[in-house]
Each structure stands twice: as C-alpha cells, then as structure tokens.
Amino acid sequence: MQLQESGEMYLESISRLKAEKGFVRAIDVCEYMGFSKPSVSRAMGLLKDGGYITVSKDGGIELTEAGKTVAQKVYERHVLLTSLLKTIGVSEQTAAEDACKIEHVISDETFEKLKEYFNKK
C-alpha cells in the first residue's frame, strides 16, 4: 500500500506522541493533529489495514516496523529540511511549515543529495 501525504503525517504524529507520552490513543491523535474523531478513526482503520499500525483492545496504537520506518523517514526529512531552510534565512515557523509540505513530495535521490551537502558543512 502506497501511503499518501496524510498517512505519512499520521504516522509521524503517532511516533512523536509515542515518544512524548508512551501510550497513544486515537483521541490523542485527534487533539495533536486537530482533526475530528471520525477522520482519525477512518485513517487509523486504513493504517491498520495497510499494516502500519496495530490497535490493542484498550485502544493503544503501536507502529509496526513498516510504520516506524515511514515515520522515521518523514521525521528525518522534516528535521533536515527545517534546518536547511533556517540556515538560508527562512524564519523558524515558515521553515517548519514549508518543510512539512516538502518532506512528502521530495524524491529519495534529491533528499539524499541535500543531506550529503548539508552534512558536509
């Protein structure tokens, strides 16, 4: 299953919440992302069906290995792109917002070259 941008954003959010709280439920995702319960419920179903998350009987959401891989990839892109944009003078807020948009569409090749270039400095 090829994830769309929204799926990647959900996985990244679940990963961040897990790191902060240790236990993540759908309501936590709703509050964190500012989305409605029905929207999050639908997304969780799709992510579960795609093999990216598991949901326990008590409502706890866990990332599978596939989910962790995607979340880590998106987060790495977000951090590097935000830093890169701030380095060239973009404000922190705009850099974070733009990085969030770019991280989902940039090719692996281009990102790797940016990472190589940025890490040489």
Phi and psi in degrees as GROMACS dihedral restraints (atoms count N, CA, C in turn):
[ dihedral_restraints ]
;  ai    aj    ak    al  type     phi  dphi    fc
    3     4     5     6     1   -84.4    20    10
    4     5     6     7     1   123.6    20    10
    6     7     8     9     1   -78.4    20    10
    7     8     9    10     1   143.5    20    10
    9    10    11    12     1   -89.8    20    10
   10    11    12    13     1   173.0    20    10
   12    13    14    15     1   -54.0    20    10
   13    14    15    16     1   -43.3    20    10
   15    16    17    18     1   -62.2    20    10
   16    17    18    19     1   -39.5    20    10
   18    19    20    21     1   -62.8    20    10
   19    20    21    22     1   -41.5    20    10
   21    22    23    24     1   -63.0    20    10
   22    23    24    25     1   -40.1    20    10
   24    25    26    27     1   -65.4    20    10
   25    26    27    28     1   -40.4    20    10
   27    28    29    30     1   -61.5    20    10
   28    29    30    31     1   -46.1    20    10
   30    31    32    33     1   -63.6    20    10
   31    32    33    34     1   -41.6    20    10
   33    34    35    36     1   -62.7    20    10
   34    35    36    37     1   -42.7    20    10
   36    37    38    39     1   -64.3    20    10
   37    38    39    40     1   -43.6    20    10
   39    40    41    42     1   -60.7    20    10
   40    41    42    43     1   -42.5    20    10
   42    43    44    45     1   -62.0    20    10
   43    44    45    46     1   -44.9    20    10
   45    46    47    48     1   -64.2    20    10
   46    47    48    49     1   -44.2    20    10
   48    49    50    51     1   -63.0    20    10
   49    50    51    52     1   -41.1    20    10
   51    52    53    54     1   -60.1    20    10
   52    53    54    55     1   -42.5    20    10
   54    55    56    57     1   -66.0    20    10
   55    56    57    58     1   -36.0    20    10
   57    58    59    60     1   -78.6    20    10
   58    59    60    61     1   -45.2    20    10
   60    61    62    63     1  -107.2    20    10
   61    62    63    64     1   -26.4    20    10
   63    64    65    66     1    87.8    20    10
   64    65    66    67     1   -30.5    20    10
   66    67    68    69     1  -132.8    20    10
   67    68    69    70     1   126.8    20    10
   69    70    71    72     1  -122.2    20    10
   70    71    72    73     1   131.3    20    10
   72    73    74    75     1  -119.8    20    10
   73    74    75    76     1   167.1    20    10
   75    76    77    78     1   -58.1    20    10
   76    77    78    79     1   -38.3    20    10
   78    79    80    81     1   -63.1    20    10
   79    80    81    82     1   -34.1    20    10
   81    82    83    84     1   -64.3    20    10
   82    83    84    85     1   -40.3    20    10
   84    85    86    87     1   -66.1    20    10
   85    86    87    88     1   -41.4    20    10
   87    88    89    90     1   -55.9    20    10
   88    89    90    91     1   -51.0    20    10
   90    91    92    93     1   -66.1    20    10
   91    92    93    94     1   -42.4    20    10
   93    94    95    96     1   -65.7    20    10
   94    95    96    97     1   -42.5    20    10
   96    97    98    99     1   -94.3    20    10
   97    98    99   100     1   -13.5    20    10
   99   100   101   102     1    74.9    20    10
  100   101   102   103     1    27.9    20    10
  102   103   104   105     1  -105.3    20    10
  103   104   105   106     1   160.1    20    10
  105   106   107   108     1   -73.6    20    10
  106   107   108   109     1   157.9    20    10
  108   109   110   111     1   -58.7    20    10
  109   110   111   112     1   -44.3    20    10
  111   112   113   114     1   -62.3    20    10
  112   113   114   115     1   -38.2    20    10
  114   115   116   117     1   -64.4    20    10
  115   116   117   118     1   -44.9    20    10
  117   118   119   120     1   -67.8    20    10
  118   119   120   121     1   -40.4    20    10
  120   121   122   123     1   -59.8    20    10
  121   122   123   124     1   -44.7    20    10
  123   124   125   126     1   -62.6    20    10
  124   125   126   127     1   -45.6    20    10
  126   127   128   129     1   -62.3    20    10
  127   128   129   130     1   -42.1    20    10
  129   130   131   132     1   -62.3    20    10
  130   131   132   133     1   -39.0    20    10
  132   133   134   135     1   -61.8    20    10
  133   134   135   136     1   -43.6    20    10
  135   136   137   138     1   -66.4    20    10
  136   137   138   139     1   -41.8    20    10
  138   139   140   141     1   -66.9    20    10
  139   140   141   142     1   -36.9    20    10
  141   142   143   144     1   -65.9    20    10
  142   143   144   145     1   -48.0    20    10
  144   145   146   147     1   -61.4    20    10
  145   146   147   148     1   -32.3    20    10
  147   148   149   150     1   -80.3    20    10
  148   149   150   151     1    -6.3    20    10
  150   151   152   153     1    84.1    20    10
  151   152   153   154     1    19.9    20    10
  153   154   155   156     1   -95.9    20    10
  154   155   156   157     1   -23.3    20    10
  156   157   158   159     1  -139.6    20    10
  157   158   159   160     1   161.9    20    10
  159   160   161   162     1  -124.6    20    10
  160   161   162   163     1   152.5    20    10
  162   163   164   165     1  -127.0    20    10
  163   164   165   166     1   122.2    20    10
  165   166   167   168     1   -80.5    20    10
  166   167   168   169     1   170.2    20    10
  168   169   170   171     1   -61.0    20    10
  169   170   171   172     1   -28.7    20    10
  171   172   173   174     1   -88.1    20    10
  172   173   174   175     1     8.4    20    10
  174   175   176   177     1    89.2    20    10
  175   176   177   178     1     1.5    20    10
  177   178   179   180     1   -70.7    20    10
  178   179   180   181     1   132.3    20    10
  180   181   182   183     1  -102.1    20    10
  181   182   183   184     1   128.9    20    10
  183   184   185   186     1  -123.8    20    10
  184   185   186   187     1   141.8    20    10
  186   187   188   189     1   -80.2    20    10
  187   188   189   190     1   137.1    20    10
  189   190   191   192     1   -77.7    20    10
  190   191   192   193     1   177.3    20    10
  192   193   194   195     1   -59.3    20    10
  193   194   195   196     1   -40.7    20    10
  195   196   197   198     1   -63.5    20    10
  196   197   198   199     1   -40.7    20    10
  198   199   200   201     1   -65.9    20    10
  199   200   201   202     1   -40.8    20    10
  201   202   203   204     1   -63.4    20    10
  202   203   204   205     1   -40.9    20    10
  204   205   206   207     1   -60.8    20    10
  205   206   207   208     1   -47.2    20    10
  207   208   209   210     1   -64.4    20    10
  208   209   210   211     1   -46.6    20    10
  210   211   212   213     1   -59.8    20    10
  211   212   213   214     1   -43.4    20    10
  213   214   215   216     1   -65.8    20    10
  214   215   216   217     1   -39.6    20    10
  216   217   218   219     1   -62.4    20    10
  217   218   219   220     1   -47.2    20    10
  219   220   221   222     1   -66.0    20    10
  220   221   222   223     1   -42.8    20    10
  222   223   224   225     1   -64.0    20    10
  223   224   225   226     1   -42.6    20    10
  225   226   227   228     1   -59.5    20    10
  226   227   228   229     1   -43.4    20    10
  228   229   230   231     1   -62.7    20    10
  229   230   231   232     1   -44.0    20    10
  231   232   233   234     1   -59.7    20    10
  232   233   234   235     1   -48.6    20    10
  234   235   236   237     1   -62.8    20    10
  235   236   237   238     1   -49.2    20    10
  237   238   239   240     1   -65.5    20    10
  238   239   240   241     1   -45.1    20    10
  240   241   242   243     1   -65.3    20    10
  241   242   243   244     1   -38.7    20    10
  243   244   245   246     1   -61.7    20    10
  244   245   246   247     1   -46.3    20    10
  246   247   248   249     1   -61.6    20    10
  247   248   249   250     1   -44.1    20    10
  249   250   251   252     1   -60.8    20    10
  250   251   252   253     1   -46.0    20    10
  252   253   254   255     1   -66.4    20    10
  253   254   255   256     1   -38.5    20    10
  255   256   257   258     1   -65.1    20    10
  256   257   258   259     1   -36.8    20    10
  258   259   260   261     1   -61.1    20    10
  259   260   261   262     1   -33.9    20    10
  261   262   263   264     1   -91.0    20    10
  262   263   264   265     1     9.2    20    10
  264   265   266   267     1   103.7    20    10
  265   266   267   268     1     5.1    20    10
  267   268   269   270     1   -76.0    20    10
  268   269   270   271     1   140.1    20    10
  270   271   272   273     1   -60.9    20    10
  271   272   273   274     1   155.3    20    10
  273   274   275   276     1   -58.8    20    10
  274   275   276   277     1   -44.9    20    10
  276   277   278   279     1   -64.5    20    10
  277   278   279   280     1   -46.7    20    10
  279   280   281   282     1   -65.7    20    10
  280   281   282   283     1   -39.7    20    10
  282   283   284   285     1   -60.1    20    10
  283   284   285   286     1   -44.8    20    10
  285   286   287   288     1   -65.7    20    10
  286   287   288   289     1   -42.0    20    10
  288   289   290   291     1   -65.3    20    10
  289   290   291   292     1   -45.1    20    10
  291   292   293   294     1   -68.3    20    10
  292   293   294   295     1   -39.1    20    10
  294   295   296   297     1   -60.3    20    10
  295   296   297   298     1   -37.9    20    10
  297   298   299   300     1   -62.8    20    10
  298   299   300   301     1   -32.7    20    10
  300   301   302   303     1   -78.0    20    10
  301   302   303   304     1   -44.6    20    10
  303   304   305   306     1   -68.6    20    10
  304   305   306   307     1   -37.0    20    10
  306   307   308   309     1   -58.6    20    10
  307   308   309   310     1   -22.0    20    10
  309   310   311   312     1   -92.7    20    10
  310   311   312   313     1   -14.6    20    10
  312   313   314   315     1  -117.4    20    10
  313   314   315   316     1   -14.8    20    10
  315   316   317   318     1   -69.5    20    10
  316   317   318   319     1   139.7    20    10
  318   319   320   321     1   -72.2    20    10
  319   320   321   322     1   157.0    20    10
  321   322   323   324     1   -59.6    20    10
  322   323   324   325     1   -41.6    20    10
  324   325   326   327     1   -60.8    20    10
  325   326   327   328     1   -49.6    20    10
  327   328   329   330     1   -64.0    20    10
  328   329   330   331     1   -42.1    20    10
  330   331   332   333     1   -62.3    20    10
  331   332   333   334     1   -43.7    20    10
  333   334   335   336     1   -62.0    20    10
  334   335   336   337     1   -39.6    20    10
  336   337   338   339     1   -67.5    20    10
  337   338   339   340     1   -40.1    20    10
  339   340   341   342     1   -62.2    20    10
  340   341   342   343     1   -42.4    20    10
  342   343   344   345     1   -63.2    20    10
  343   344   345   346     1   -44.8    20    10
  345   346   347   348     1   -59.8    20    10
  346   347   348   349     1   -46.5    20    10
  348   349   350   351     1   -63.7    20    10
  349   350   351   352     1   -47.8    20    10
  351   352   353   354     1   -64.2    20    10
  352   353   354   355     1   -37.9    20    10
  354   355   356   357     1   -76.0    20    10
  355   356   357   358     1   -15.7    20    10
  357   358   359   360     1   -74.9    20    10
  358   359   360   361     1   -23.8    20    10
